[in-house]
């Protein structure tokens, strides 16, 4: 035992010494290189441009090509495939004076060519190992395709389903979101950034991009510093602690200052408080956009503000290239500031292994071997199944029997490929997508399956009712009806906010017409945001929230429908009853007039209950779980103590199944008011039918810290409630206190 311990320490020490030596080498190399660079070349390293893409493939506009040759471009994005990127890298290496290699960035958000579930869907798996594996495999496929930098993870906490980009994040909860942020960074970057199968990650969008007023993309963000620090910042911090190489600015303002010009965010918090030492890139033309924000009068002032804030790389705006040298001449910026930014970017290039071999990521044989490999396809299926959330299953309508004689599949997602890839699928290959129709056919080969699209998504006017009759007819002639409804991939994501979160187009009418036929019906809801499913919940016996699952969507859904996989996903975002309840999230405050049905003057609506349609953490299984025996190891804790909270969970149904056991606390009295519930732990367990297990959680008083009235981050003495169960409404309750 001792020997093993000593060997581990020795190995760790050797690694530390090695890392120090590497850093010394790196620093010397970069110092030497920077000594040779002109100011113009240095500013060039701060410049990131996009490649275009036309029918013949990727293209770089002539102007950028010339700037590249002149050493005025440090990185490119939206350029991929080994052949194309090799050409560009050769230009940088062979045609520029100093031959500094390019970094190639891309939005690899949920897979590169093989697409995994949208991030919001994956978060519903509550499976950190799987999420990390998705990131690792996305990195592998992207790196094989000539990329070495992804603009992901997006860790913006979002509580407003009107906001289209809710699909790209991990939902509403800070604790879970932080763990997922960490898992993704580790997955993308692995242990060694210079491994050609990993990529640098870029956590985004710093900060609080997920809280735009009215859910309208790019809109104003305004919140107290307490809420910012407590709810919105921790996932970015978790990514920084996990070693993320880069971070992206956000488009929005924070407390009156556009994030991209905020020294408070990028220097005081990010660098000084958190110790981040990678580089900061702007979002797309975010420096230029500080002019319409009204914080500066022109782009030159914008460049000054951004560099002064600590922003290193200018994405697509070209303003650093245009103005920084002039600003230095005028004494408004210093060359030292530019040197700091360049050094950070060159360090990343070193870390990626590009100075050793600029063509490290550019191997055509590797590309052929890795793209769409079995490993990727298998993972797409696995992650797909694990992301699905069963919302309703009246009288155990599901799972369906494989012996079913006839099925009517109705709705615009039924025989669809592209929309199942979801938002930000970038170069995801539509032709590889397994449709729902195909998935059903594979699973029930003897069934007669009739597919009727019924209508479109109400997008660009595709809301004809011409096929309603055919849909009704198909339903009449089938034993089971499956509705495949939801959003197309452009109805959520960037610049895709909606003020109405019901089924778009005339799909709701289609559903209502089909329900009149009275057949056993399952609604598969495929969307990138929580939809208002109130009518469907009241009228359709089985509801499966599938989200957009990517390449293996149809197969994953069929596995769940026919019971080859027992669904275990749990919502990471609250589903409102209607859009008027937004924002609605589980860890709200109690208010001074909490809901009381018998008292008019309490916090509520006249026309809708306060409760959501489906709460955070909710999701059904084909089996059932019973919770009992909540035990808390100590009733009173001193500051610094730990407490173990345990509960017995029993699979009380007749199928094996997985359950996400969730632990919530409530801090009853604080120097500032505390939420009614806060997630503090979870564990996903597999229980065989009839099996029981005790699940233990250990939390310390540090886990109960918050920003107190004078903004200290610490726990306070007092009483706490503990709730355990399978969703945020968990009712099994215990108490403990932190002693004075
Ligand atoms: C988005 C970013 C993205 C960037 C580059 C922007 O419009 O906000 O999330 O990484 O474009 O494609």
Boltz pocket constraint, residues with backbone or C-beta under 6 A from the ligand:
constraints:
  - pocket:
      binder: B
      contacts: [[A, 107], [A, 151], [A, 204], [A, 283], [A, 284], [A, 494]]
      max_distance: 6.0
